């Protein structure tokens, strides 16, 4: 998926900059993309967090949102999201 490729692009960019110029050389995009990585100090690289990709046809998504099965409790939905995992909905 395009988003998966983009995360890997940034991973390669950050690793290259870190190895050649140090952690203080990170671009502005690192401020946002840092949330998708965990730094591995012994190896001096950024590891991509676990990923969970979900492929959902748009019409099925709309059907779900407008059905009685979709909860309006946003807090309960947020509690089901695990930390340190990249969720991708396409």
VODREN-41775 format. One record per residue (C-alpha): residue number from 1; z, x, y. Coordinates in nm, 4 decimals. Each point is the difference from the previous one (the first is absolute). Example, Ala and Ser with C-alpha at 12.3 -4.5 7.8 and 13.67 -1.06 7.14 Angstrom:
BEGIN
@num 1	pz 0.7800	px 1.2300	py -0.4500 .
@num 2	pz -0.0660	px 0.1370	py 0.3440 .
END
This chain:
BEGIN
@num 1	pz 0.0000	px 0.0000	py 0.0000 .
@num 2	pz -0.0644	px 0.1224	py 0.3553 .
@num 3	pz 0.3694	px -0.0033	py 0.0949 .
@num 4	pz 0.0883	px 0.2102	py -0.3069 .
@num 5	pz -0.2641	px 0.2533	py 0.1016 .
@num 6	pz 0.1343	px 0.0086	py 0.3547 .
@num 7	pz 0.3563	px 0.0727	py -0.1191 .
@num 8	pz -0.1349	px 0.2885	py -0.2092 .
@num 9	pz -0.1979	px 0.1315	py 0.2967 .
@num 10	pz 0.3154	px 0.0156	py 0.2093 .
@num 11	pz 0.1912	px 0.1569	py -0.2891 .
@num 12	pz -0.2550	px 0.2823	py -0.0207 .
@num 13	pz 0.0013	px 0.0440	py 0.3786 .
@num 14	pz 0.3791	px 0.0183	py 0.0232 .
@num 15	pz 0.0275	px 0.2404	py -0.2931 .
@num 16	pz -0.2676	px 0.2288	py 0.1473 .
@num 17	pz 0.1659	px 0.0054	py 0.3425 .
@num 18	pz 0.3427	px 0.0607	py -0.1508 .
@num 19	pz -0.1178	px 0.2881	py -0.2192 .
@num 20	pz -0.2070	px 0.1685	py 0.2726 .
@num 21	pz 0.1847	px -0.0818	py 0.3225 .
@num 22	pz 0.3434	px -0.1399	py -0.0935 .
@num 23	pz 0.1696	px -0.3371	py 0.0287 .
@num 24	pz 0.0038	px 0.0124	py 0.3795 .
@num 25	pz -0.3824	px -0.0204	py 0.0050 .
@num 26	pz -0.0257	px -0.3613	py -0.1198 .
@num 27	pz -0.2387	px -0.2284	py 0.1929 .
@num 28	pz 0.1092	px -0.3215	py 0.1720 .
@num 29	pz -0.1178	px -0.2029	py -0.3005 .
@num 30	pz 0.2850	px 0.1550	py -0.1986 .
@num 31	pz 0.2479	px -0.2186	py 0.1910 .
@num 32	pz -0.1488	px -0.3079	py -0.1690 .
@num 33	pz -0.1215	px 0.1427	py -0.3305 .
@num 34	pz 0.3253	px 0.1833	py -0.0789 .
@num 35	pz 0.1343	px -0.3261	py -0.1481 .
@num 36	pz -0.2507	px 0.0296	py -0.2872 .
@num 37	pz 0.1175	px 0.3453	py -0.1129 .
@num 38	pz 0.3046	px 0.1853	py -0.1232 .
@num 39	pz 0.0292	px 0.3671	py 0.0905 .
@num 40	pz 0.0521	px 0.2387	py -0.2937 .
@num 41	pz 0.1642	px 0.3096	py 0.1596 .
@num 42	pz -0.0082	px 0.2341	py -0.3043 .
@num 43	pz -0.3772	px -0.0408	py -0.0259 .
@num 44	pz -0.0513	px -0.0532	py 0.3746 .
@num 45	pz -0.2255	px -0.3038	py -0.0519 .
@num 46	pz 0.0033	px -0.3728	py 0.0749 .
@num 47	pz 0.0021	px -0.2302	py -0.3038 .
@num 48	pz -0.1540	px -0.3459	py 0.0234 .
@num 49	pz 0.2504	px -0.2731	py -0.0837 .
@num 50	pz -0.0556	px -0.2283	py -0.2985 .
@num 51	pz -0.2780	px -0.2482	py 0.0687 .
@num 52	pz -0.0433	px -0.3625	py -0.1027 .
@num 53	pz -0.3429	px -0.1440	py 0.0707 .
@num 54	pz -0.0572	px -0.3747	py -0.0025 .
@num 55	pz -0.3498	px -0.1455	py 0.0015 .
@num 56	pz 0.0077	px -0.3600	py 0.1180 .
@num 57	pz -0.3073	px -0.2107	py 0.0758 .
@num 58	pz 0.0364	px -0.1376	py 0.3534 .
@num 59	pz -0.0539	px -0.3645	py -0.1001 .
@num 60	pz 0.2680	px 0.0259	py -0.2691 .
@num 61	pz 0.2359	px 0.1505	py 0.2568 .
@num 62	pz -0.0632	px -0.2923	py 0.2364 .
@num 63	pz 0.0537	px -0.2464	py -0.2846 .
@num 64	pz 0.3347	px 0.1638	py -0.0767 .
@num 65	pz 0.1113	px -0.0011	py 0.3652 .
@num 66	pz -0.0773	px -0.3684	py 0.0398 .
@num 67	pz 0.1477	px -0.1062	py -0.3354 .
@num 68	pz 0.3577	px -0.1011	py -0.0706 .
@num 69	pz 0.0492	px 0.3245	py -0.1994 .
@num 70	pz 0.0157	px 0.2161	py 0.3120 .
@num 71	pz 0.3530	px 0.0452	py 0.1292 .
@num 72	pz 0.0635	px -0.0098	py 0.3734 .
@num 73	pz 0.3109	px 0.2164	py -0.0425 .
@num 74	pz -0.1180	px 0.3343	py 0.1396 .
@num 75	pz 0.3378	px 0.1647	py -0.0635 .
@num 76	pz -0.0182	px -0.0769	py -0.3729 .
@num 77	pz -0.3549	px 0.1364	py -0.0154 .
@num 78	pz 0.1075	px 0.3220	py 0.1726 .
@num 79	pz 0.2813	px 0.0506	py -0.2498 .
@num 80	pz -0.2603	px 0.0245	py -0.2790 .
@num 81	pz -0.1670	px 0.3003	py 0.1649 .
@num 82	pz 0.1210	px 0.3295	py -0.1444 .
@num 83	pz 0.0466	px 0.3051	py 0.2210 .
@num 84	pz -0.2147	px 0.3123	py -0.0346 .
@num 85	pz -0.2976	px -0.1876	py -0.1451 .
@num 86	pz -0.3364	px -0.0472	py 0.1689 .
@num 87	pz -0.1122	px -0.3621	py -0.0334 .
@num 88	pz -0.3684	px -0.0594	py 0.0575 .
@num 89	pz -0.1470	px -0.3493	py 0.0144 .
@num 90	pz -0.3777	px -0.0205	py -0.0023 .
END
